[in-house]
């Protein structure tokens, strides 16, 4: 079993069970006890769990996000393919709003070194772009969310509203073709909504399973997008809804 998948399975199992022994995790994953103990040490170092004698206990409460560093390690190759396709839609010298999240972080990595102007809605993306000469990097200011380092609050909304971007690289918690684009945080939804209104091209970059999810706070509809960059396992009938709304669908 791939390490990132194993880590995710361990965290999800602890969210349900609260506490599990090494032997239970061995049976669950099919990995050796040595591998599981190494996994637990790594996950504890990232704050995802708490090691206890003979096993591990939950520290991430049910419904909370998996730490950013662990999400970053998941599906790296897949995110890289999505990022390459999304970055190809952005021309040199354009202005771009880059949303928060690990998939948008991958797009920032792909754009690093390009002569663009980028308003980054996460310090993670800003560091990636700012560490390589080429891009002009702007951050909105205001408070940031711990771990994800995503900007929240009215200063971020105002910064987005004051920009007229050629393109928006958008991430989302959920992208239901029928229930709309949604986020788990109200503040995040407000920033995404403002970003859509401030951008000429709106590029949603996501994986197929998010088309079947819905979160609490709606910030847009499929018709608000110009492009959807998505994995090629997405159901054709859902993609057709986006196409009917004039969205160009790019499968990777």
C-alpha positions as CSV (number, residue, x, y, z in Angstrom):
1,X,0.0,0.0,0.0
2,X,1.3,3.5,-0.9
3,X,2.5,5.4,2.1
4,X,0.3,8.4,1.6
5,X,-2.8,6.1,1.2
6,X,-1.7,4.2,4.4
7,X,-1.4,7.5,6.3
8,X,-4.8,8.7,5.3
9,X,-6.3,5.3,6.2
10,X,-4.7,5.5,9.7
11,X,-5.9,9.0,10.3
12,X,-9.5,8.2,9.2
13,X,-9.6,5.1,11.2
14,X,-8.5,7.0,14.3
15,X,-11.2,9.6,13.7
16,X,-13.7,6.8,13.9
17,X,-12.3,4.6,16.6
18,X,-10.4,7.2,18.7
19,X,-7.6,4.7,19.7
20,X,-6.1,1.7,17.8
21,X,-3.4,-0.7,18.6
22,X,-0.5,-1.4,16.3
23,X,-1.8,-4.9,15.7
24,X,-5.1,-3.5,14.5
25,X,-3.4,-1.1,12.1
26,X,-1.2,-4.0,10.8
27,X,-4.4,-5.9,10.0
28,X,-6.1,-2.8,8.5
29,X,-3.3,-1.9,6.2
30,X,-1.5,-5.2,5.5
31,X,1.8,-3.6,6.5
32,X,4.4,-4.8,9.0
33,X,4.5,-3.6,12.6
34,X,7.8,-1.9,11.9
35,X,6.2,0.1,9.1
36,X,3.2,1.0,11.2
37,X,5.4,2.3,14.1
38,X,7.4,4.3,11.6
39,X,4.2,5.7,10.2
40,X,2.9,6.6,13.6
41,X,6.2,8.5,14.4
42,X,5.9,10.5,11.2
43,X,2.2,11.3,11.7
44,X,2.8,12.3,15.3
45,X,5.5,14.7,14.2
46,X,3.0,16.4,11.9
47,X,0.3,16.6,14.7
48,X,-2.0,14.1,13.1
49,X,-2.2,11.7,16.0
50,X,-0.8,11.0,19.5
51,X,1.2,7.9,20.1
52,X,0.2,5.9,23.2
53,X,1.7,2.6,24.6
54,X,1.0,-0.1,22.0
55,X,-0.7,2.1,19.4
56,X,-2.0,5.6,18.7
57,X,-4.9,7.9,19.7
58,X,-6.8,10.6,17.8
59,X,-5.7,14.2,18.1
60,X,-7.5,15.5,15.0
61,X,-11.1,15.8,16.0
62,X,-13.7,14.3,13.8
63,X,-14.5,16.7,10.8
64,X,-11.2,18.6,11.1
65,X,-8.8,18.7,8.2
66,X,-5.8,16.4,7.7
67,X,-2.6,18.5,8.2
68,X,-1.5,20.4,5.1
69,X,1.9,18.7,5.0
70,X,0.2,15.3,4.8
71,X,-2.3,16.4,2.2
72,X,0.7,17.8,0.2
73,X,2.2,14.3,0.1
74,X,-1.0,12.7,-1.3
75,X,-1.3,12.0,-5.0
76,X,1.7,14.1,-5.9
77,X,1.9,12.8,-9.5
78,X,-1.8,13.3,-10.1
79,X,-1.6,16.9,-8.7
80,X,1.4,17.5,-10.9
81,X,-0.5,16.5,-14.0
82,X,-3.4,18.7,-13.1
83,X,-1.1,21.6,-12.4
84,X,0.7,21.2,-15.8
85,X,-2.6,21.3,-17.6
86,X,-3.8,24.4,-15.6
87,X,-0.6,26.3,-16.0
88,X,-0.8,25.8,-19.8
89,X,-3.9,28.0,-19.7
90,X,-2.0,31.0,-18.3
91,X,0.1,33.1,-20.6
92,X,3.3,35.0,-19.7
93,X,2.8,38.5,-18.3
94,X,-0.8,37.8,-17.2
95,X,-2.1,38.5,-13.8
96,X,-3.4,35.5,-11.8
97,X,-5.2,34.9,-8.5
98,X,-4.0,31.6,-7.0
99,X,-6.4,30.0,-4.5
100,X,-5.3,28.1,-1.4
101,X,-5.1,24.3,-1.1
102,X,-2.6,21.6,-2.1
103,X,-3.7,21.4,-5.8
104,X,-3.4,25.1,-6.3
105,X,0.0,24.9,-4.5
106,X,1.0,22.4,-7.2
107,X,-0.1,24.9,-9.9
108,X,2.1,27.6,-8.2
109,X,5.0,25.2,-8.4
110,X,4.4,24.8,-12.1
111,X,4.2,28.6,-12.6
112,X,7.4,29.3,-10.6
113,X,9.9,31.2,-12.7
114,X,7.2,32.5,-15.2
115,X,6.8,36.2,-15.7
116,X,3.4,36.7,-14.2
117,X,1.8,38.8,-11.5
118,X,0.3,36.5,-8.9
119,X,-2.0,37.4,-6.0
120,X,-1.6,34.4,-3.7
121,X,-4.3,33.5,-1.3
122,X,-2.0,31.3,0.7
123,X,1.5,31.9,2.1
124,X,2.5,28.4,0.9
125,X,1.8,29.4,-2.7
126,X,3.5,32.8,-2.2
127,X,6.7,31.1,-0.9
128,X,6.8,28.7,-3.9
129,X,6.5,31.5,-6.4
130,X,8.6,34.1,-4.5
131,X,11.5,31.7,-4.1
132,X,12.3,31.7,-7.8
133,X,13.0,34.8,-9.8
134,X,10.4,35.6,-12.5
135,X,7.0,36.2,-10.9
136,X,5.8,39.3,-9.2
137,X,4.1,38.0,-6.0
138,X,1.5,39.8,-4.0
139,X,-0.2,38.7,-0.8
140,X,-3.5,40.3,0.5
141,X,-2.6,40.7,4.2
142,X,-4.7,40.0,7.2
143,X,-5.0,36.9,9.3
144,X,-4.0,33.5,8.0
145,X,-5.4,30.1,8.9
146,X,-3.0,27.9,11.0
147,X,-1.4,25.1,9.0
148,X,-2.9,25.9,5.6
149,X,-1.6,29.5,5.8
150,X,-4.6,30.5,3.8
151,X,-5.6,34.2,4.1
152,X,-9.0,34.9,5.8
153,X,-11.0,37.9,6.6
154,X,-12.0,41.3,5.1
155,X,-8.5,42.4,4.1
156,X,-8.2,39.4,1.8
157,X,-11.6,40.0,0.3
158,X,-10.8,43.7,-0.3
159,X,-7.5,42.8,-2.0
160,X,-9.2,40.4,-4.4
161,X,-11.9,42.9,-5.2
162,X,-9.4,45.6,-6.0
163,X,-7.6,43.3,-8.6
164,X,-8.7,42.7,-12.1
165,X,-7.1,39.4,-12.9
166,X,-6.7,37.7,-16.3
167,X,-7.1,34.3,-14.6
168,X,-8.1,32.6,-11.4
169,X,-6.7,29.2,-10.4
170,X,-9.5,28.0,-8.1
171,X,-9.6,25.1,-5.7
172,X,-12.7,23.8,-3.9
173,X,-13.9,21.5,-1.2
174,X,-16.8,20.4,-3.3
175,X,-17.8,21.0,-6.9
176,X,-21.3,19.4,-7.4
177,X,-22.6,19.9,-10.9
178,X,-26.1,20.3,-9.4
179,X,-25.6,21.9,-6.0
180,X,-22.8,24.3,-6.9
181,X,-19.3,25.1,-5.8
182,X,-19.0,25.0,-2.0
183,X,-16.5,25.3,0.8
184,X,-16.4,24.2,4.4
185,X,-15.5,27.7,5.7
186,X,-17.7,30.8,5.3
187,X,-14.7,33.1,5.1
188,X,-13.1,30.9,2.4
189,X,-16.3,31.0,0.4
190,X,-16.4,34.8,0.6
191,X,-12.9,35.1,-0.8
192,X,-13.5,32.5,-3.6
193,X,-16.7,34.4,-4.6
194,X,-14.8,37.7,-4.8
195,X,-12.1,36.0,-6.8
196,X,-14.6,34.7,-9.3
197,X,-16.0,38.2,-9.7
198,X,-12.5,39.7,-10.2
199,X,-11.3,37.3,-12.9
200,X,-11.8,37.1,-16.6
201,X,-11.0,33.3,-16.8
202,X,-11.9,31.1,-13.9
203,X,-10.1,27.8,-13.9
204,X,-11.2,25.1,-11.4
205,X,-8.6,22.4,-10.8
206,X,-9.9,19.4,-9.0
207,X,-10.2,15.6,-8.8
208,X,-13.2,13.7,-9.9
209,X,-14.5,12.6,-6.5
210,X,-15.2,16.3,-5.5
211,X,-18.0,16.3,-8.1
212,X,-20.0,14.1,-5.8
213,X,-19.5,16.2,-2.6
214,X,-21.2,19.2,-1.1
215,X,-20.1,21.5,1.7
216,X,-21.8,24.1,3.8
217,X,-21.1,27.4,2.1
218,X,-21.8,28.0,-1.6
219,X,-19.7,30.5,-3.6
220,X,-20.5,29.7,-7.2
221,X,-22.1,27.5,-9.8
222,X,-20.6,25.6,-12.8
223,X,-21.7,28.5,-15.0
224,X,-19.2,30.8,-13.1
225,X,-16.3,28.8,-14.5
226,X,-14.6,29.1,-17.9
227,X,-12.4,26.0,-17.5
228,X,-12.5,22.8,-15.5
229,X,-9.3,20.8,-15.2
230,X,-10.1,17.4,-13.8
231,X,-9.0,13.8,-13.7
232,X,-10.3,11.6,-16.5
233,X,-12.2,9.3,-14.2
234,X,-14.9,11.9,-13.7
235,X,-18.5,10.7,-14.7
236,X,-19.4,11.8,-18.2
237,X,-22.9,12.8,-17.3
238,X,-21.6,15.2,-14.6
239,X,-19.1,16.7,-17.0
240,X,-21.8,17.3,-19.6
241,X,-23.6,19.6,-17.1
242,X,-20.5,21.7,-16.9
243,X,-20.1,21.7,-20.7
244,X,-23.8,22.7,-21.1
245,X,-23.0,25.8,-19.0
246,X,-20.2,26.7,-21.4
247,X,-17.3,25.4,-19.4
248,X,-14.3,24.0,-21.3
249,X,-13.5,20.6,-19.7
250,X,-9.9,19.5,-19.8
251,X,-9.3,15.9,-18.7
252,X,-5.9,14.7,-17.4
